[in-house]
Amino acid sequence: MLLTPEYIFRNIEAITPQFLQERGITALVLDVDNTLTEDGSQNLAPTVAAWLQTMRDAGISLTIVSNNTPRRVAPFAEKLGLAWVPLACKPLPVGLAVARRRLKVSRARMAMVGDQIFTDRLSAGLYGIPCLYTLPRGGDTQRGVRFKRKFEPTYINRYYQNGGTVYE
């Protein structure tokens, strides 16, 4: 069950403050590539910018945790006014532990938001927090990610077999 998502969202914009409040979540750890923006992009869709503001207005704490380098993550995170943890070593939960300490929340109050089963979902599972799995925003440019994507349908199908639905 470590790899089977608890929840699947069409995109990050489908996650609502009400959904989080119903589950006691007050802090989100956000992946960058194919979650907040397309792979490798420094541009943020207006709908994602509006979603970030909605989360802030609802009192949800936000931070970025990425396996990417500071060179990739820093300009993006700073443009959004978000704290960030680069080189997070996902699926190891090291980056999530750093984020939790910075956010000053208990594990019961935080969730990981990301688009990859073998990094984001697994990292959240190993750390003992839920993963709000999002379908990828665009194509993958990294060969390793494209390879791992071939194995994700098994776990996504298991989610549906257990009665899961895609939150729109």
Secondary structure, DSSP 8 states (H G I E B T S, - for coil): --SS-SEEESSGGG--HHHHHHTT--EEEE--BTTTBSTT-----HHHHHHHHHHHHTT-EEEEE-SS-HHHHHHHHHHHT-EEE-S--TTSTHHHHHHHHHHT--GGGEEEEES-IIIIIHHHHHHT--EEEE--SS---SHHHHHHHTTHHHHHHHHHHTT--EE-
